[in-house]
Amino acid sequence: MARAIKEYDARLDSKKRLTLRGAKTMYYRVREKQDGTIELSPRVLVHPDAISQKTLEMMDKSIDQLKKGNASDPVDLEELNKLLD
């Protein structure tokens, strides 16, 4: 586990927002665990123009197949979630 480089107490404001001091990115993935722990992971959003034409074509084909009913059974992610916790 990574060592903490900054630690401080914070509180929610009247609109239930929390301010992160010196945040390095604009977007975060939030995971709230059953024990009340909240985990933030930095995210980098990609502009749609940065996605290659080949990838967009593959996504369009996949959506067409899904609309036609050609899809696999749902994947059970419970085991993965247990491993991640």
PyRosetta script that sets phi, psi and omega in degrees:
from pyrosetta import init, pose_from_sequence

init()
pose = pose_from_sequence("MARAIKEYDARLDSKKRLTLRGAKTMYYRVREKQDGTIELSPRVLVHPDAISQKTLEMMDKSIDQLKKGNASDPVDLEELNKLLD")
pose.set_psi(1, 139.7)
pose.set_omega(1, -177.9)
pose.set_phi(2, -70.1)
pose.set_psi(2, 146.1)
pose.set_omega(2, 179.3)
pose.set_phi(3, -78.8)
pose.set_psi(3, 139.7)
pose.set_omega(3, 179.4)
pose.set_phi(4, -69.8)
pose.set_psi(4, 134.5)
pose.set_omega(4, 176.1)
pose.set_phi(5, -104.7)
pose.set_psi(5, -11.6)
pose.set_omega(5, 178.5)
pose.set_phi(6, -150.5)
pose.set_psi(6, 139.1)
pose.set_omega(6, 178.2)
pose.set_phi(7, -145.1)
pose.set_psi(7, 131.3)
pose.set_omega(7, 179.7)
pose.set_phi(8, -157.3)
pose.set_psi(8, 160.9)
pose.set_omega(8, 176.5)
pose.set_phi(9, -91.7)
pose.set_psi(9, 145.0)
pose.set_omega(9, 179.3)
pose.set_phi(10, -141.2)
pose.set_psi(10, 161.8)
pose.set_omega(10, 177.1)
pose.set_phi(11, -137.3)
pose.set_psi(11, 156.9)
pose.set_omega(11, 177.3)
pose.set_phi(12, -75.5)
pose.set_psi(12, 144.3)
pose.set_omega(12, 176.0)
pose.set_phi(13, -85.1)
pose.set_psi(13, -172.8)
pose.set_omega(13, -175.4)
pose.set_phi(14, -64.0)
pose.set_psi(14, -20.8)
pose.set_omega(14, 177.8)
pose.set_phi(15, -100.6)
pose.set_psi(15, 16.7)
pose.set_omega(15, 178.2)
pose.set_phi(16, 62.0)
pose.set_psi(16, 37.5)
pose.set_omega(16, 176.7)
pose.set_phi(17, -104.3)
pose.set_psi(17, 151.2)
pose.set_omega(17, 178.2)
pose.set_phi(18, -121.6)
pose.set_psi(18, 133.8)
pose.set_omega(18, 179.2)
pose.set_phi(19, -96.4)
pose.set_psi(19, 128.4)
pose.set_omega(19, 175.6)
pose.set_phi(20, -96.3)
pose.set_psi(20, 122.6)
pose.set_omega(20, -179.1)
pose.set_phi(21, -79.7)
pose.set_psi(21, 129.5)
pose.set_omega(21, 176.4)
pose.set_phi(22, 64.1)
pose.set_psi(22, 31.5)
pose.set_omega(22, -178.9)
pose.set_phi(23, -57.8)
pose.set_psi(23, 136.6)
pose.set_omega(23, -176.6)
pose.set_phi(24, -86.7)
pose.set_psi(24, -24.1)
pose.set_omega(24, 179.9)
pose.set_phi(25, -129.8)
pose.set_psi(25, 166.7)
pose.set_omega(25, -179.1)
pose.set_phi(26, -88.3)
pose.set_psi(26, -25.3)
pose.set_omega(26, -173.9)
pose.set_phi(27, -123.5)
pose.set_psi(27, 142.1)
pose.set_omega(27, -179.7)
pose.set_phi(28, -136.4)
pose.set_psi(28, 146.0)
pose.set_omega(28, 170.4)
pose.set_phi(29, -89.7)
pose.set_psi(29, 130.1)
pose.set_omega(29, -177.1)
pose.set_phi(30, -110.3)
pose.set_psi(30, 128.4)
pose.set_omega(30, 174.2)
pose.set_phi(31, -122.0)
pose.set_psi(31, 119.5)
pose.set_omega(31, 177.3)
pose.set_phi(32, -105.1)
pose.set_psi(32, 122.7)
pose.set_omega(32, -177.0)
pose.set_phi(33, -95.3)
pose.set_psi(33, 165.0)
pose.set_omega(33, -176.7)
pose.set_phi(34, -61.5)
pose.set_psi(34, -28.5)
pose.set_omega(34, -179.3)
pose.set_phi(35, -82.1)
pose.set_psi(35, 4.1)
pose.set_omega(35, 179.2)
pose.set_phi(36, 93.5)
pose.set_psi(36, -6.9)
pose.set_omega(36, 177.6)
pose.set_phi(37, -67.2)
pose.set_psi(37, 137.0)
pose.set_omega(37, 176.4)
pose.set_phi(38, -117.1)
pose.set_psi(38, 128.4)
pose.set_omega(38, -178.1)
pose.set_phi(39, -115.3)
pose.set_psi(39, 128.3)
pose.set_omega(39, 177.7)
pose.set_phi(40, -110.4)
pose.set_psi(40, 131.9)
pose.set_omega(40, 176.0)
pose.set_phi(41, -122.2)
pose.set_psi(41, 129.2)
pose.set_omega(41, -179.0)
pose.set_phi(42, -63.9)
pose.set_psi(42, 143.0)
pose.set_omega(42, 178.4)
pose.set_phi(43, -124.7)
pose.set_psi(43, 147.3)
pose.set_omega(43, 173.5)
pose.set_phi(44, -119.7)
pose.set_psi(44, 115.7)
pose.set_omega(44, 179.5)
pose.set_phi(45, -84.6)
pose.set_psi(45, 141.0)
pose.set_omega(45, -177.1)
pose.set_phi(46, -102.4)
pose.set_psi(46, 131.6)
pose.set_omega(46, 176.4)
pose.set_phi(47, -66.0)
pose.set_psi(47, 138.1)
pose.set_omega(47, -178.0)
pose.set_phi(48, -53.6)
pose.set_psi(48, -30.5)
pose.set_omega(48, 179.6)
pose.set_phi(49, -69.6)
pose.set_psi(49, -16.8)
pose.set_omega(49, -179.2)
pose.set_phi(50, -83.4)
pose.set_psi(50, -9.2)
pose.set_omega(50, 178.6)
pose.set_phi(51, -84.8)
pose.set_psi(51, 131.8)
pose.set_omega(51, -175.9)
pose.set_phi(52, -65.9)
pose.set_psi(52, 154.4)
pose.set_omega(52, 178.8)
pose.set_phi(53, -61.0)
pose.set_psi(53, -38.3)
pose.set_omega(53, 179.8)
pose.set_phi(54, -62.5)
pose.set_psi(54, -42.1)
pose.set_omega(54, 178.9)
pose.set_phi(55, -65.1)
pose.set_psi(55, -42.5)
pose.set_omega(55, 178.3)
pose.set_phi(56, -62.4)
pose.set_psi(56, -40.3)
pose.set_omega(56, 177.9)
pose.set_phi(57, -64.0)
pose.set_psi(57, -41.6)
pose.set_omega(57, 179.0)
pose.set_phi(58, -63.9)
pose.set_psi(58, -39.7)
pose.set_omega(58, 178.4)
pose.set_phi(59, -65.0)
pose.set_psi(59, -41.9)
pose.set_omega(59, 177.9)
pose.set_phi(60, -61.0)
pose.set_psi(60, -43.3)
pose.set_omega(60, 178.6)
pose.set_phi(61, -63.1)
pose.set_psi(61, -40.6)
pose.set_omega(61, 179.9)
pose.set_phi(62, -64.0)
pose.set_psi(62, -41.7)
pose.set_omega(62, 179.5)
pose.set_phi(63, -66.1)
pose.set_psi(63, -40.7)
pose.set_omega(63, 176.6)
pose.set_phi(64, -59.8)
pose.set_psi(64, -44.0)
pose.set_omega(64, 178.8)
pose.set_phi(65, -63.2)
pose.set_psi(65, -40.3)
pose.set_omega(65, 178.9)
pose.set_phi(66, -63.6)
pose.set_psi(66, -44.0)
pose.set_omega(66, 178.7)
pose.set_phi(67, -62.6)
pose.set_psi(67, -30.8)
pose.set_omega(67, 178.1)
pose.set_phi(68, -79.8)
pose.set_psi(68, -5.6)
pose.set_omega(68, 179.1)
pose.set_phi(69, 89.6)
pose.set_psi(69, 7.6)
pose.set_omega(69, 178.8)
pose.set_phi(70, -88.5)
pose.set_psi(70, 85.7)
pose.set_omega(70, -178.6)
pose.set_phi(71, -143.6)
pose.set_psi(71, 152.5)
pose.set_omega(71, 177.8)
pose.set_phi(72, -77.5)
pose.set_psi(72, 169.5)
pose.set_omega(72, 174.9)
pose.set_phi(73, -63.8)
pose.set_psi(73, 153.7)
pose.set_omega(73, 178.4)
pose.set_phi(74, -58.7)
pose.set_psi(74, 146.3)
pose.set_omega(74, 178.8)
pose.set_phi(75, -91.8)
pose.set_psi(75, 129.3)
pose.set_omega(75, 178.3)
pose.set_phi(76, -85.2)
pose.set_psi(76, 111.8)
pose.set_omega(76, -177.2)
pose.set_phi(77, -94.2)
pose.set_psi(77, 8.1)
pose.set_omega(77, -177.4)
pose.set_phi(78, -59.0)
pose.set_psi(78, -43.4)
pose.set_omega(78, 178.6)
pose.set_phi(79, -61.4)
pose.set_psi(79, -42.0)
pose.set_omega(79, 178.6)
pose.set_phi(80, -62.9)
pose.set_psi(80, -44.0)
pose.set_omega(80, 178.4)
pose.set_phi(81, -59.9)
pose.set_psi(81, -39.6)
pose.set_omega(81, 178.1)
pose.set_phi(82, -63.7)
pose.set_psi(82, -40.7)
pose.set_omega(82, 178.9)
pose.set_phi(83, -66.0)
pose.set_psi(83, -37.5)
pose.set_omega(83, -178.6)
pose.set_phi(84, -71.8)
pose.set_psi(84, -29.9)
pose.set_omega(84, 178.6)
pose.set_phi(85, -77.2)
pose.dump_pdb("model.pdb")
